[in-house]
Amino acid sequence: MNEAAEQQSPPIALVSEDWPKGTRQERNLLISVERGVLLRVEAAAILLGIGRTKMYDLIGRGHVRVVRIGRRTLVHRDDLERFAREQRAREGDVGQTWPDRDEDMS
């Protein structure tokens, strides 16, 4: 390689510059939301715009399917999108009403 070609190469960005700021746990959550196929429950809740407790409630009642790997509970992105589409169809594009704990979605 000649000197001119080496000088024209763009500098390699350090990984730390591209990473979001915050704790390691916060960074992992953001990366999971952005790139992940299997999402942590917290990341899935963020994508739906709901809280973590409501997400666990939907999972517990069988409305959102999960994958368990060891002690981790993960939500496949496709299952999350399927749930959102079903909710939209159920509400007729007018708005979303999330079921209460005592209300059945069937």
FENMO-V218362 format. One record per pair of residues at least 4 apart in sequence whose ideal C-beta (glycine too) atoms are under 6 Angstrom apart, sorted by the first residue. I is the first residue (numbers start at 1). GAP is how many residues later the second one is. D is the distance in Angstrom with one decimal. If there is no record, write none. Layout:
BEGIN
I;GAP;D, I;GAP;D
END
This chain:
BEGIN
1;4;5.2, 1;5;5.8, 13;4;5.4, 13;5;5.9, 19;8;5.7, 20;7;5.2, 20;10;4.8, 22;4;3.6, 22;5;5.9, 29;13;5.9, 29;14;5.7, 31;4;5.8, 32;4;4.2, 32;7;5.6, 32;8;5.5, 32;11;4.4, 33;10;4.5, 33;13;5.7, 37;40;5.5, 38;29;6.0, 38;36;4.1, 38;38;5.9, 39;4;4.1, 39;5;4.6, 39;36;5.0, 41;14;5.4, 41;32;5.7, 42;10;5.4, 44;11;5.8, 44;31;4.1, 44;36;5.3, 45;5;5.2, 45;7;5.0, 45;10;3.8, 50;4;4.4, 50;5;5.9, 56;4;6.0, 58;5;4.5, 58;6;4.7, 59;5;5.1, 59;7;5.5, 63;42;5.8, 64;19;5.1, 65;14;4.7, 66;7;5.2, 66;9;5.6, 67;7;4.8, 68;5;5.8, 75;5;5.4, 87;9;5.6, 91;4;5.9, 91;5;5.5, 99;4;4.2, 99;6;4.9
END
